[in-house]
Amino acid sequence: MAMTERQPEAGQTRRLALYGTKGVVTRCRDFTTRALADWGWTPPVDEEDRECVEDVLLLVSEVVTNACLHAGGPREMVLRHRDGRLRVEVADANPAPPLPRAPRDASLPGGHGLMVLQRLAEDWGSVVQGGGKVVWLEITLPSRAPGHRPAGR
């Protein structure tokens, strides 16, 4: 987890106010899917981009689900986009930072959200804000990354 937080640069921002937990994961995934389409992430340029978009949707599901399970549900999700880089922020009412669970059998369901976040996000962290916290993650679309070369070339 990142110890310092970079401030997002100017770009495009979308906010989704959230109340309660019923259907919130689906709403957040749909909201993200629409934003990614508007920002040119879909349709994907190549296989790496397709996998990245799938990873983004999985990461959104994980951080929103964690807010539902451990913080009474998310209050707001914010998507920030600039130059092929996406920042996802999920605000909730619990100021406690996300903590990984003790290692356990990977074949058992549950308890793997932070491991997924650690593996798939380029950077992530949390910051106390407004009596709660914001869990954030960042990821870059491979075809827009500096120095990117398409696979097979």
N, C-alpha and C positions, 0 to 999 in steps of 0.2 A: 504494500500500500504506500502511496506517495506521502511523504512527510510534509511537503510544501505544495501549495496549490498555485498553478499558473492561472492568471486571470484570462478568461476567454477574450480574444480579439473581436473587433466589430465584424459583423457578418449578418446572416439571417437567423432569426430566432422565432421559435414557436412555443407557445405555452398552452398546457392543458390543465385546467383546474380539476381536481379530483376530490370526491367526497364518498366515504364508505368504501367497501371492498368488493361488492357484488359486480362481477364483470369487468373490474378495473384492469386486469391484465390484458384482456382482449381489446379493451378500448385503447390502452396505451400502445399495443402492437399495431392496431389499425391506424392510429394517429401517426406513429413512426413510419409505417409503410407509405402513407400518403405523402409525408414530408420527404422521404427518400426519393419517391418518384418525382416530386416537384423539383428536387435539387439535383436530378440527373443521375442518381445512384442506380436506378432501375430504368429500363432493363440493363442488366450487368454487361460490361464490355467483354469480360472473359470469365473463366472459371474462378480465378482468385477473387474477382469482384462479387460473383454470385455467392461464394462462401462467406465473404465479408458481410454482405447484406443479411445472410442467414445468421451469422454471429451477432450482428447488431440486434436482430429481433430476439434471439435467445438471451442476450444480455439485458435487454429491456424487460423481458419476462422475469429474469432472475432478480433484478433490483426492485421491481415493483412487487413481486411475490414476497421478497424479504421484508419490504415495508408493511405488507399485509400481515405477515406472520409475527413480526417482532416489534412493530411500531404503531399498531392500530390503523394501518392503512396509509397510503400516500396522500399528501395534500395537493401536490402539483408535480407535473413533469415538464421539464423545459428541454428543448432540443436547440442546439446552437450549431450552425454550419458555416464553415468558411474554407475555401480552397480545398475541398475534398476531405476535410477533417470534420468529424462529428463529435460533439460533446453532449452527453445525456446527463441530466440532473433530475433526481427524484427527491423531493422534500417530504419529510414526515415530522411527526410531533415528538419523537423520542430523541433526546440529545446524545444518547449513548452511541458510540461508534460501532460499526459492524465488527463482530469478532468471529474468527473462524472457530468451528467446533473441533473438538479433539478428533484426531484421525480415526477413521472407522472403515469397515468393509465397504469398498467402493461399489459393490453390487447391491447394497441396501439403498432404498430410496430416501431422499431428503438429506439435508445437511451438506450439500456439495455446491451451493450457490456461490460462495466466495472463491472456491477453487476454480469454478468456471470463469468468474470475473477476472481472477488473477491470470488465467491462461489466455483468455481471448481479448481482453482490453489492452491497449497499448499502455495506458496509465489509468489509475483510478484512485479514489480516496473519499474522504468525507470531511465535512466542515460543519461545526455547530452554527446554527443560524435561526433566529427568531424563536427561541425556546425549543427548537427541535434540531434537525440536521438535514443536510443535503448530501446524498451519496451521488458521486459523479464518476463518469467514465469517459474515456476518449478513444477514438478509433479512426484510422484513415483508410479511405477507399484505396486499395492497392494501385489501381491504374492512375490515381492522382498523386501518389507518393513521389517525392523527389527521387530521381534516379531510377524509377520503375522501368523494368523491361518485361514485356509480356512473356509468359512461359513459352518455351520452345524457340525463342529467338536469341 
